[in-house]
Amino acid sequence: MNKFIQSLKDLYEKLVQLLGNLLGALGYIYDFLLRAGTALYQVVKNDVLAVQRKIWGSRGEIKGHSSDAVSLAKEQSKILIAKLNPTYWAPLFLTQYRQFKNVCNREWATFTYDIHNLIIRLKQMCHPTDAQRVVGLLSPLDAERTTIIAASIVINLLALAFPLLMLQLYDRILPNQSLDTLGIVTVAVGLAVAVESIIRALRSFTTVWISARFEHRALIAVAERTLAEPLHEFERKGTGAVMDGFKSVSTLKYHYSGQTFQQLMDLPFTLLYVFIVFILSPWVGLLLFTGYCVFIFITWRNGRNDPELIKEQKQADLRRANFLNETLGNVHTLKSMTMESLMLRRYERLQEGCARIMSKVTYALDMSSGIGAIFSPLMNMMAVALGAWLVIAGHLTNGELAACILLGMRSLSPLQRLGGMWAKYQQDEVLRDELATILKQPGLVVEPRSMDLMPIAVERPLKPAGLKFENVTYGFPGLKTNLFTDLSFDVAPGECLVIKGDSGSGRSTLLQLMAGILTPNSGVISIDAQSIEEIDINLITEKVAYLPQKAVMFEGSLLDNASVFDPARVERALNTAKTLGLGDFVSKMPRGWDSIVGDMAADSLPPGYRQRIAIVRALSNQPNISLTMPPL
C-alpha cells in the first residue's frame, strides 16, 4: 500500500513537472513568434517609410525645394543596422523575457495555490468543515453515497462496451466475416446499454429524492431560525436578506442531492479512458492528455475570479430586493405623496447595477461552457487527423482508430461539464457558508403535537399578574447610547398603568420588553416573581397579550386570524368577539367568519374592526397582563 501511495506521489510530481515544462515551452514559442513578428513589422515599416521619403523628396525637388532622398535612405539604413546590433536588442529581449518569466511564475504560483485548495476541498469530502457538517446534516446524501458511487462505477465501466464492439468489428469480425461472433457481441453490447440505462434511471431517482428531502428539511430549518431571531436583528438585516436564505436552499439542493458528487465520480474515469487510448496508440493518448491539460488550465484561468463576482451579485440583488420590499410594503404612503417617479428612478439605478454585475457573471459562466463546446470538436478533429495518419502509416488499425475516437469522445464528456461544474461549485460554497451561518442560530423549541388528536382548550382562571423591572438597561444594536439605563418599577396585579411620552421616547420598545419580544442588555423583567426569560416561548402569550399600533391580518379566514390558527382557541375567540360586538359585522360579510382576509384584502376591513379582531386575537388565550398601544 505504501509503494502504491509513493508511486501516486511520484506520478503527481512528474505531472506537475511536465505541466511546468509545457507552460515554459509555450512561453518560449510565444516569445519567439512575438519577436519574429515585431522584427518583420519593423522591416516592412522602414521600407514603407523609405519609399515614402523618396516620393516626397521627388515632389520637393519638383516644387523647387532641396531634398536629398538618398541621404535619408542612408540614415535610415544606419539606424536599422544599429538596431540589429545585439547591444541594442539584447537588453530589450532580456527585459521582455524577465517580464514574461515573472508573469509565468505569478500564474504558476496562483495555479498551484488553487490546486492546493482543490486538494483540501477533496479531503473535506471525508473530513468536512463545520459549515459543511451543519448543512450536510440536512441531506440524506451520506446514507446514499455508496449507492451513487456504485452506480457511477458500473455506468462508466459499461460505457466501454461500444468502443470494444467497434474494435472487434473492424479488426476481427469484418475481415473474417464472422456472423456468429457479430451476433454474440451485438447482444452483449445491447444488454450492457440496457443495464446502463436502467442504472442511470435509478441513480436519477435517488438524486431527485435526496434533493426533495434536503429542500424540505432546509426550508423548515431556515424558517424556524428566522422566526426565532430577535426582532431588531431581523429588522437590521431586512426582508431581502431573509429571503436570500430561502433562495440559497433552492440553489443548494442540486449540490446536496449528489449531482455534483456524481459528476466528480465521472472525472477519474477520464484518466481510465485516456490510459486505454495510450495502450492502443501512445501518440493519440499523448494528444488527448496534452489537450486536456490545456483545457483544465484555461478553465481555471477564466473561472478564478468567479467567487468575487458571485458575492457582488448577491449584494446587488440584496439591495434591490430590500428596496422592492420597502416600496411595495408602503405603497399607500408612496401613492399619497406621488413618489412613483422618484422610486422608479431609484429602482432604475439599482437595476442598472444589478444588470452590469449579472452580465459579468453570465459572461463568465457562458465562457466556461463555451470553451468546452469549442474544445470538444477541436480535440475530436485533431484525434481523427492524427489517427488517420497513423492508420495510413501502418501504426494503427481501423478498429483501434474507431475505439480511440469513441473513448476520446467519452472522456471529453466529463471535462465539458468541468467549467460549468467548477463555477457552480464556487457559487455553492458562498451560498453554503451563508446558509451555515443561519443554521448556527438557535431555533424555536416546538413541542410535537399529534395530528390525530384534536387539541383541547384548558380553561384557566382569569387572574391578573404583577410586572416588575429591576435595573433594566436596553439599547438598540449598533448604537452606543442606551435607550433605558437601570430602569426599575413595579406594577401590582390589577393595576392600570399609562405610559406617556413624545414620539421616539421608547414607549413601543418598553412594551416590547414587557411582552418578552425584546431581551434587555442587563437587568431582570419578572412576572409574578418569575423571570420572563425563564417562561417557555410557547406559553408567553398565556401571561402577556401585546397589541401593536397597527392591526395586521394574516392570509386566512376571519376566524383563523381571531384564533391565531389554533383550533383550541376557537371557542374562546368567538365568545370574546361576541362580547366586543363583532357578531353583527361578521354576519353581514358574505361568508361570515369564513371570509378570507389578509394581504391586500385586509384593506377592505374598516380599521376599527381590524383593531377589534386584533383584540380578540390577543385576549383569546386568557392572558394575565394586557399591553396596548394606541392605534395609528
C-alpha positions in Angstrom: 0.0 0.0 0.0 2.9 2.4 0.8 4.5 1.7 -2.5 1.3 2.4 -4.3 0.9 5.7 -2.5 4.5 6.6 -3.2 4.0 5.8 -6.9 1.0 8.1 -7.0 3.0 10.8 -5.4 5.8 10.3 -7.9 3.3 10.4 -10.7 1.8 13.6 -9.4 5.2 15.3 -9.2 6.1 14.2 -12.7 2.7 15.5 -14.0 3.4 18.9 -12.3 6.9 19.0 -13.7 5.6 18.1 -17.2 2.9 20.8 -17.0 5.6 23.3 -15.9 7.8 22.3 -18.8 4.8 22.6 -21.1 4.0 26.1 -19.9 7.7 27.1 -20.3 7.8 25.7 -23.8 4.6 27.6 -24.7 6.1 30.7 -23.3 9.3 30.4 -25.4 7.2 29.7 -28.5 5.0 32.7 -27.8 8.1 35.0 -27.2 9.8 33.8 -30.4 6.7 34.4 -32.5 6.3 37.8 -30.9 9.9 38.8 -31.6 9.7 37.5 -35.2 6.5 39.4 -35.9 7.9 42.6 -34.3 11.1 42.3 -36.4 9.1 41.7 -39.6 6.8 44.6 -38.8 9.8 46.9 -38.3 11.4 45.9 -41.6 8.2 46.5 -43.5 7.6 49.7 -41.7 11.1 51.0 -42.5 10.8 50.0 -46.2 7.5 51.8 -46.4 9.0 54.9 -44.8 12.0 54.9 -47.1 9.7 54.7 -50.2 7.6 57.5 -48.8 10.6 59.7 -48.2 11.8 59.1 -51.8 8.4 60.0 -53.1 8.1 63.2 -51.0 11.7 64.0 -51.9 11.0 63.8 -55.6 7.9 66.0 -55.1 10.0 68.5 -53.2 12.6 68.8 -55.9 9.8 69.3 -58.5 8.4 72.2 -56.3 11.9 73.7 -56.1 12.7 72.6 -52.5 16.1 71.0 -51.8 15.7 67.4 -50.5 18.1 64.5 -50.7 16.2 61.2 -50.6 19.4 59.2 -50.9 20.9 60.6 -47.8 17.6 60.0 -45.9 17.7 56.4 -47.0 21.3 56.0 -45.9 20.4 57.4 -42.4 17.5 55.0 -42.1 19.8 52.1 -43.1 22.3 53.1 -40.5 19.6 53.2 -37.8 18.3 49.8 -38.9 21.9 48.3 -38.8 22.4 49.8 -35.4 19.2 48.2 -34.2 20.4 44.8 -35.5 23.4 45.1 -33.2 23.0 42.7 -30.2 23.9 45.6 -27.9 20.6 47.2 -28.8 18.1 44.3 -29.0 19.7 42.0 -26.4 18.7 44.2 -23.4 15.2 44.6 -24.8 14.9 40.9 -25.2 16.1 40.2 -21.7 13.6 42.8 -20.3 10.7 41.2 -22.1 11.9 37.7 -21.1 12.1 38.7 -17.5 8.6 40.2 -17.6 7.3 37.1 -19.3 9.0 34.9 -16.7 7.5 36.9 -13.9 4.1 36.6 -15.4 4.5 32.8 -15.8 5.8 32.5 -12.2 2.9 34.5 -10.9 0.4 32.5 -12.8 2.0 29.2 -11.8 2.0 30.3 -8.1 -1.7 31.1 -8.3 -2.4 27.8 -10.1 -0.5 25.7 -7.6 -2.3 27.6 -4.8 -5.7 26.8 -6.3 -4.6 23.2 -6.8 -3.7 23.0 -3.1 -7.1 24.4 -2.2 -8.7 21.9 -4.5 -6.9 19.0 -2.8 -8.0 20.5 0.6 -11.6 20.5 -0.7 -11.3 16.9 -1.8 -10.1 16.0 1.6 -13.0 17.8 3.1 -15.3 15.3 1.5 -14.0 12.8 4.0 -13.4 15.3 6.8 -16.0 18.1 6.4 -15.7 21.5 8.0 -18.2 22.9 10.5 -20.1 24.7 7.8 -20.2 21.6 5.6 -21.3 19.5 8.5 -24.1 21.8 9.6 -25.6 22.0 6.1 -24.8 18.4 5.3 -26.8 17.0 8.2 -29.9 18.2 6.4 -29.2 15.9 3.4 -29.5 12.1 3.3 -26.7 12.0 0.8 -24.2 10.3 3.2 -26.6 7.4 3.6 -26.9 7.0 -0.2 -23.3 7.9 -1.1 -22.3 4.3 -1.5 -25.2 3.7 -3.9 -24.3 6.7 -6.1 -20.6 5.6 -6.2 -21.5 2.0 -7.2 -23.9 3.2 -9.8 -21.3 5.7 -11.3 -18.7 2.9 -11.4 -21.0 0.5 -13.2 -22.2 3.1 -15.7 -18.7 4.2 -16.6 -17.5 0.6 -17.0 -20.4 -0.4 -19.1 -19.6 2.6 -21.3 -16.6 0.6 -22.6 -18.8 -1.9 -24.3 -19.4 0.1 -27.5 -15.7 1.0 -28.1 -14.8 -2.6 -27.6 -17.5 -3.6 -30.1 -16.0 -1.2 -32.7 -12.5 -2.6 -32.1 -13.7 -6.2 -32.6 -15.9 -5.3 -35.5 -13.2 -3.6 -37.7 -10.3 -5.8 -36.7 -11.8 -9.3 -36.5 -15.4 -9.6 -37.4 -15.3 -7.8 -40.8 -12.0 -9.2 -42.0 -13.1 -12.8 -41.1 -16.8 -12.2 -41.9 -17.8 -14.0 -38.6 -21.6 -13.6 -38.3 -21.8 -15.7 -35.1 -19.3 -13.5 -33.3 -21.1 -10.4 -34.5 -24.4 -11.7 -33.1 -22.9 -12.6 -29.7 -21.1 -9.3 -29.4 -24.1 -7.3 -30.5 -26.4 -8.9 -27.9 -23.8 -8.4 -25.2 -23.4 -4.7 -26.1 -27.2 -4.3 -26.2 -27.5 -5.8 -22.7 -24.8 -3.5 -21.5 -26.6 -0.4 -22.9 -29.9 -1.6 -21.4 -28.4 -2.1 -18.0 -26.6 1.3 -18.1 -29.9 3.0 -18.9 -31.7 1.3 -16.0 -28.9 2.2 -13.6 -28.9 5.8 -14.8 -32.7 6.0 -14.2 -32.3 4.6 -10.7 -29.5 7.0 -9.9 -31.6 9.9 -11.1 -34.5 8.8 -9.0 -32.2 8.6 -6.0 -30.7 12.1 -6.5 -34.2 13.6 -7.0 -35.4 12.0 -3.7 -32.4 13.3 -1.9 -32.9 16.8 -3.4 -36.6 16.9 -2.3 -35.7 15.7 1.2 -32.9 18.2 1.6 -35.0 21.1 0.4 -37.8 20.2 2.8 -35.5 19.9 5.8 -33.5 23.0 5.0 -36.5 25.3 4.3 -38.1 24.2 7.6 -34.8 24.8 9.5 -34.4 28.3 7.9 -38.0 29.2 8.7 -37.5 28.1 12.3 -34.4 30.1 12.8 -35.8 33.2 11.1 -38.9 33.2 13.3 -36.8 32.7 16.4 -34.4 35.6 15.5 -34.6 38.7 17.8 -36.7 41.5 16.4 -34.1 44.1 16.0 -31.6 41.7 14.4 -34.3 40.8 11.9 -35.1 44.4 11.1 -31.4 45.3 10.6 -30.9 42.5 8.0 -34.0 43.4 6.0 -36.5 41.2 4.3 -34.3 40.8 1.2 -31.5 39.2 3.3 -34.0 36.9 5.0 -35.5 35.8 1.6 -31.9 35.1 0.3 -31.7 32.3 2.9 -34.7 30.6 1.4 -33.3 31.1 -2.1 -30.0 29.6 -1.1 -31.8 26.3 -0.3 -33.4 26.1 -3.7 -29.9 26.5 -5.3 -28.0 24.2 -3.0 -30.5 21.3 -3.3 -28.8 20.3 -6.6 -25.4 20.2 -4.9 -26.6 18.2 -1.8 -28.7 15.9 -3.9 -25.5 14.2 -5.1 -25.4 15.6 -8.7 -22.1 17.4 -8.2 -20.7 14.3 -6.4 -21.7 12.0 -9.3 -20.1 14.4 -11.8 -16.9 14.3 -9.8 -17.1 10.5 -9.8 -17.0 10.6 -13.6 -13.8 12.5 -13.7 -11.4 9.7 -12.6 -12.8 7.5 -15.5 -11.5 10.2 -17.9 -8.0 9.1 -16.9 -9.0 5.4 -17.4 -10.3 6.1 -20.9 -7.1 8.1 -21.8 -5.0 5.2 -20.3 -6.8 2.7 -22.6 -6.1 5.0 -25.6 -2.5 5.1 -24.5 -2.4 1.4 -24.7 -3.9 1.4 -28.2 -1.9 4.3 -29.5 0.6 6.3 -27.4 0.5 9.2 -29.8 -3.2 9.7 -29.7 -3.2 9.3 -25.9 -0.5 11.9 -25.6 -2.5 14.3 -27.8 -5.6 13.8 -25.6 -3.7 14.2 -22.4 -1.9 17.4 -23.5 -5.2 18.8 -24.8 -7.0 18.0 -21.5 -4.2 19.7 -19.5 -4.5 22.9 -21.6 -8.3 22.8 -21.3 -8.1 22.5 -17.5 -5.7 25.4 -17.3 -7.8 27.6 -19.5 -11.0 26.7 -17.5 -9.2 27.6 -14.2 -7.8 30.8 -15.7 -11.2 32.0 -16.7 -13.0 31.0 -13.6 -10.7 32.0 -10.8 -12.5 35.4 -10.3 -16.0 33.9 -10.2 -16.4 33.9 -6.4 -15.9 37.7 -6.1 -18.4 38.3 -9.0 -20.9 36.0 -7.3 -20.6 37.9 -4.0 -21.0 41.2 -5.7 -24.1 39.9 -7.5 -25.6 38.7 -4.2 -25.0 42.1 -2.6 -26.6 43.9 -5.5 -29.6 41.6 -5.6 -30.0 42.1 -1.8 -30.1 45.9 -2.1 -32.7 45.6 -4.9 -34.8 43.1 -3.0 -34.8 45.3 0.1 -35.8 48.3 -1.9 -38.7 46.5 -3.5 -40.0 45.1 -0.2 -39.9 48.5 1.4 -41.5 50.2 -1.6 -44.3 47.7 -2.1 -44.9 47.4 1.7 -45.5 51.2 1.9 -47.4 51.6 -1.4 -50.2 53.6 0.2 -47.7 56.2 1.5 -45.9 56.2 -1.8 -49.1 57.0 -3.8 -50.4 59.5 -1.3 -47.2 61.6 -1.7 -46.9 61.0 -5.5 -43.4 59.4 -5.2 -43.9 57.0 -8.1 -41.4 58.7 -10.4 -38.8 59.1 -7.6 -39.0 55.5 -6.6 -38.8 54.5 -10.3 -35.6 56.4 -10.7 -34.0 54.8 -7.7 -35.1 51.3 -8.9 -33.6 52.0 -12.3 -30.2 52.8 -10.7 -30.4 49.7 -8.6 -31.4 47.6 -11.6 -28.7 49.1 -13.8 -26.1 48.0 -11.2 -27.6 44.5 -11.0 -27.6 44.2 -14.8 -24.0 45.1 -15.1 -22.9 42.6 -12.5 -25.3 40.0 -13.9 -23.7 40.5 -17.4 -20.2 39.8 -15.9 -21.4 36.7 -14.1 -23.3 35.4 -17.1 -20.3 36.1 -19.4 -18.0 34.2 -17.0 -20.4 31.2 -16.8 -21.0 31.2 -20.5 -17.3 31.3 -21.3 -16.8 28.2 -19.1 -19.4 26.3 -21.0 -18.4 27.8 -24.4 -14.8 26.8 -24.0 -15.9 23.2 -23.5 -18.2 23.4 -26.6 -15.4 24.6 -28.8 -12.7 22.3 -27.3 -14.7 19.1 -27.9 -14.9 19.2 -31.7 -11.4 20.6 -31.9 -9.9 17.7 -30.0 -12.1 15.2 -32.0 -10.8 16.7 -35.3 -7.2 16.5 -34.1 -7.6 12.9 -32.8 -9.2 11.8 -36.1 -6.5 13.5 -38.2 -3.6 12.0 -36.2 -5.3 8.6 -36.0 -5.9 8.6 -39.8 -2.2 9.4 -40.4 -1.2 6.6 -38.1 -3.5 4.2 -40.0 -2.1 5.2 -43.3 1.5 4.8 -41.9 0.6 1.3 -40.7 1.0 2.1 -37.0 -2.7 1.8 -36.1 -5.6 -0.4 -37.3 -9.1 0.7 -38.3 -10.6 -0.9 -35.2 -8.1 0.8 -32.9 -8.8 4.1 -34.5 -12.5 3.8 -34.0 -12.0 2.7 -30.4 -9.7 5.7 -29.7 -12.1 8.1 -31.2 -15.1 6.8 -29.2 -13.0 6.6 -26.0 -11.8 10.2 -26.6 -15.3 11.4 -27.0 -16.4 9.6 -23.9 -13.6 11.1 -21.9 -14.4 14.6 -23.1 -18.0 14.4 -21.7 -17.0 14.9 -18.0 -14.4 17.6 -19.0 -17.0 19.5 -20.9 -19.0 19.9 -17.7 -15.9 20.8 -15.8 -16.1 24.5 -16.4 -19.7 24.9 -15.5 -19.3 22.5 -12.6 -16.4 24.5 -11.2 -18.2 27.8 -11.4 -21.3 26.2 -9.9 -19.3 24.7 -7.0 -17.7 28.1 -6.2 -21.2 29.7 -6.2 -22.5 26.8 -3.9 -19.6 27.4 -1.5 -20.7 31.1 -1.0 -24.3 30.1 -0.5 -23.4 27.2 1.8 -21.4 29.5 4.1 -24.3 31.9 4.3 -26.8 29.0 5.0 -24.5 27.6 7.7 -24.4 31.0 9.4 -28.3 30.9 9.5 -28.4 27.3 10.8 -26.0 28.0 13.6 -28.5 30.4 15.2 -30.8 29.0 17.9 -34.2 27.8 16.6 -37.7 27.6 18.0 -38.5 25.0 20.7 -41.7 23.5 19.4 -43.5 20.7 21.3 -44.5 17.8 19.0 -48.3 17.6 18.6 -50.2 14.6 17.3 -52.2 15.3 14.2 -54.8 12.6 15.1 -55.9 14.3 18.4 -58.0 17.4 18.5 -56.3 20.0 20.8 -58.4 20.7 23.9 -58.5 24.2 25.4 -57.6 24.3 29.0 -59.7 26.7 30.9 -57.6 28.8 33.3 -58.9 31.3 35.8 -58.7 34.9 34.7 -56.2 36.3 37.3 -54.1 39.4 37.0 -50.4 39.2 37.4 -47.7 41.6 38.7 -44.9 43.0 36.5 -41.5 44.1 37.8 -38.5 45.8 36.2 -35.2 45.6 38.1 -32.2 47.7 36.8 -33.2 47.1 33.2 -30.8 48.5 30.6 -31.5 48.4 26.9 -30.0 49.9 23.8 -30.6 49.2 20.1 -27.9 47.0 18.5 -25.1 49.1 16.9 -25.8 52.2 19.0 -23.6 53.4 21.8 -26.3 55.3 23.7 -28.8 53.2 25.7 -32.5 53.9 25.5 -33.1 52.8 29.1 -30.4 52.7 31.8 -31.1 50.9 35.2 -34.8 51.3 34.8 -36.8 49.9 37.8 -40.5 50.0 38.6 -43.2 47.6 39.9 -46.8 47.2 38.6 -49.1 45.5 41.1 -51.6 42.8 39.9 -54.8 44.5 38.7 -53.2 47.9 38.4 -53.6 50.0 35.2 -50.5 51.9 34.1 -50.5 54.6 31.4 -47.1 55.5 29.8 -46.8 58.9 28.3 -44.1 60.3 26.1 -43.2 62.0 22.9 -42.7 60.2 19.6 -39.4 58.3 19.7 -39.2 58.3 23.5 -39.3 54.5 23.7 -42.9 53.6 24.6 -43.1 50.8 21.9 -39.7 49.5 23.0 -40.8 49.4 26.6 -44.0 47.5 25.8 -42.0 45.0 23.7 -39.6 44.5 26.6 -42.7 43.8 28.9 -44.1 41.3 26.3 -40.8 39.4 26.0 -40.4 40.4 22.4 -37.1 42.1 23.1 -34.4 41.0 25.6 -32.7 43.6 27.8 -29.0 44.1 27.8 -28.9 43.7 31.5 -31.4 43.6 34.4 -34.4 41.3 35.1 -38.0 41.5 34.0 -40.3 39.3 36.0 -44.0 38.3 36.0 -45.2 37.2 39.4 -41.6 36.8 40.6 -40.7 34.6 37.6 -38.1 35.9 35.1 -39.7 36.4 31.7 -36.6 34.7 30.2 -37.5 31.5 32.1 -41.0 31.3 30.7 -41.4 29.0 27.7 -41.8 30.9 24.5 -44.9 28.8 23.6 -46.5 29.9 27.0 -45.6 33.6 27.0 -48.9 34.6 25.4 -50.8 33.0 28.3 -49.0 35.5 30.5 -48.9 38.7 28.4 -51.0 39.9 25.4 -49.5 42.7 23.3 -51.5 44.8 20.8 -49.3 46.8 18.5 -50.4 50.1 16.9 -51.2 48.6 13.5 -53.5 45.6 13.4 -52.2 43.2 10.8 -54.3 40.5 9.2 -52.7 37.2 8.0 -53.7 35.3 4.9 -56.7 33.2 6.0 -60.2 33.5 7.3 -61.5 35.9 9.9 -61.8 33.0 12.4 -58.2 31.9 11.7 -57.0 35.4 12.5 -59.1 35.7 15.6 -57.9 32.3 16.9 -54.3 32.6 15.8 -54.8 29.4 13.6 -55.2 27.4 16.8 -58.3 25.2 17.0 -58.0 25.2 20.8 -58.8 29.0 20.9 -61.8 29.0 18.5 -64.5 28.8 21.2 -62.8 31.5 23.4 -62.3 33.7 20.3 -65.9 33.5 19.4 -67.0 34.4 22.9 -64.6 37.4 23.1 -65.8 38.6 19.7 -69.4 38.4 20.8 -68.5 40.5 23.9 -66.8 43.1 21.7 -69.9 43.4 19.4 -68.3 41.8 16.3 -71.2 39.4 15.7 -73.4 41.9 13.7 -70.5 43.0 11.5 -69.3 39.5 10.7 -72.9 38.3 9.9 -73.1 40.9 7.2 -70.0 39.5 5.4 -70.6 37.1 2.5 -69.1 34.0 4.3 -69.3 35.2 7.9 -66.3 34.0 10.0 -65.0 32.1 7.0 -64.5 35.3 4.9 -60.9 35.5 3.6 -58.8 38.4 4.7 -55.1 39.1 4.8 -52.6 40.6 2.4 -54.3 43.3 0.3 -57.7 42.0 1.1 -57.3 43.3 4.7 -57.7 46.8 3.4 -61.4 46.1 2.8 -62.0 45.8 6.5 -62.7 49.1 8.4 -59.7 50.0 10.7 -61.9 49.8 13.8 -63.0 46.2 13.1 -59.4 45.2 12.3 -58.4 46.5 15.7 -61.2 44.6 17.3 -60.2 41.4 15.7 -56.6 42.0 16.9 -58.0 42.5 20.4 -59.9 39.2 20.1 -56.7 37.5 18.9 -54.8 38.8 21.9 -57.4 38.0 24.5 -58.4 34.6 23.2 -55.6 33.0 25.2 -56.8 34.4 28.5 -53.6 36.4 29.4 -52.8 37.8 32.8 -51.4 41.1 31.5 -52.6 43.2 28.6 -50.4 45.7 26.9 -52.0 48.0 24.3 -50.5 50.7 22.0 -52.9 53.4 20.8 -53.9 52.7 17.2 -52.5 54.9 14.4 
